[in-house]
Amino acid sequence: MKHVNGNEWKDAAICQHYFEDNSNYYGAVTPPIVQTTLFTFDTFDAFIEASNHERENHLYCRGVNPTTEILEKKLAKLECGERAKVFGSGMGAISATLFTLLEAGDHILLVNNVYGPATIYSKTLEKFHVECTNVFVQDAGEIEQYVKPNTKIIYYESPSTQMMYMLDIDTIVDIARRHDILTMTDNTWSTPFYQKPLTHGVDIVIHSCTKYIGGHSDVMAGAVISRHEIVDRIFEIGHQFSGAAIGPFEAWLLIRGLRSLEARLEHQARTTQAVVEMLKDHPMVKTVNHPLCFTGKQKELADRYLTGYTSLLSIDLHTDAFEDVRTVADACGIFQIGVSWGGFESLILPQNHGDNEAYLKEAHIPGGLIRLYLGMEPAEDLVSDLKQALDKIMK
């Protein structure tokens, strides 16, 4: 597929046709699933040559597979990166990246709320003499006071996990460059459609492709996008030796998911607007954590870095009682209780489990916080379902 009238590819066009050449597979409109574990060679010399450059050749599907390559090229192009590598899960991408880039004596700085398992993994690295500090700041400029001489990576999310708090990316990048530190961000919430951190100088972007990119709650995957040399190191070490490879069928499902990504995001944006309007006015909701409700500095940052908003948000109730958050979750009929998000189904998940007060305090999460994911159901149905559930705890 060629450029139309010489114009640059738009994100939606990259999702549809980029790096697909159907003349290589009988004119089929979708690329084939190259469902194999290995590739054979006509001569031993050809095998030796491929083995000497395994990360660039089709040898063994733990490394390179033709179906997976199409997905990786699409993701790299969408994120304005030089190269991408996909993994069997989001945590596969995160752990492989940190395992590759950190070594004994290094320090990793986590800023505000980062994905829970990624935070736990970072702290687990302390047994290998990698320091980990999780700091909570209101302004990105405060990060510099926590930088150490051995800080190797600053890892953040913006909007952040749970609280949807935004940080000034340019400030983070400036601090990191002055101290020769790598910057790493999880861009799953925004998707490449609504934020492109690499264009602001961030070094590494992570995605849980399980979420919006997959879009159907039927595939687990992760991706890392960065410069050639960084991704190649992660490919050589973290990817190859952790065994977190993705299968060709899963890669094909993600290519399929990309086809509908723009349409799904546009539908969910309209739904989010309707749901947020109801939540803002409900007497039991103290705060709606979503860019649509931002004011002041947070709105300025959203306007600067985001070109659109996705449908994951959280609400903070006027009550911290476990019984109340449980009542709201149990009263929902359409919203299902479950982890993850990004698929077709709407989800609700309180953070207060009734026995995790210490965790909530450490993570700066209010006891009345409930995470909501708005799926593909009709907006009016989701508004009605949430309203009747919140009405159950009216005092």
C-alpha positions, 0 to 999 in steps of 0.5 A: 500500500502506498502513500495517498497523493504523497501525503504522510500516513495518518494514524488510522491509515497506519492501523489499516494498511501500513507495512502490509504488502498483500502481493506477498500473500496472494492478494489477501486483504489481511496478512496471514498468520505465520503459525510456525515455531521455526524456519528452515534453510536450503543450505547450512551456510544460509543457516549459519548466516541467519544464526549470526544475525538472529534478531534480523532474520527468521530463525526461531519464533521466540525472536522474529516472526513475519506476522509479529514484524508487521505489528511491531512496525505499525506500533513503532510508526504510530509512536514515532519511534524507530523500533518496537518489540512486542511481548506476551504481556505488558509486564513482559515488556516492563520487566524485560526493559528494566532487567536489560537496562538496570544493573547492580548499583543503579537507582530507578525513580518511580513518579506518582502512581505507576502500574501496581505490578510494575511498582512491585517488580521495581522494588523486587529488584532491590534484592539484586542491589538496584535501588527503587524510590517511589515519590509523589509530587504535585509538580514535575519540577519536584522530581529533581530533588529525588535524583541520585548520582546513580539514578538510571531511569525515571519511570512515570505515567501521565495520566497516572494509574488510578488518579489520572494525574498529569505531569509536565513531560518536557520538565521530566525530560529536561531533568533527565537529560541534565543528569544523563538519565533515561525516561520511561513512560507507560502510554497505555491510557492515551494510546498512540492516537492521543499522546506521543511521548517520544516526540517530546524527548522521552526515551522509552514508551511501554504499552499493555497491548492487552488494553485498547490496542487489542480491544476485545479482551481476548489477547494479552500482549505488551510492547516497548518502543524506542530508539534502535539501539535501546530496543535491540538491547532489550530484544537481545537480553530481556526478550530472548532470555525472559521467554516473554515472546508473543505468538503469531496468532496473538500478534494477528489479533492485535493487528485486527484490533488496530483496525478498529482502534480509532472508531472505538476511541471515538465511540467511547469518547462520546460515552465518556462525556455523557457518563462524566456529566452525570458523575459530576452532578451526583451528590455521592461523588466528590471528585471525577478523575478524568481530563474532562474535569481538569482545571488549572495546571492539570487542564493546561497539561492535558491541552498541551500533551493530549489530543483526545481522551480515553474512557478509563477514569476514577471517582472519589466518593464522599465516603471512605467506607468499604461497605459503601464502595462494595455496595456500589460495585455489587449494585451495578448490572452492566458494569462488571467487576474485574481487573484490566480494561480496554475491551468491549465490556464496561468494568468497575473496580474499587481500590478499597478491599477492606483489608488493604489500608496500608497499601492505600496510604502508601499509594496515596489512594483515597479509600472511596476511590472506584476505577471505572472503564467505559466499554462499548455499551450504549452511553445511556445504559451506562449512565443509568447503571452507575446512577442507580448504583450510586443512589444505593449509598445515598444517606 
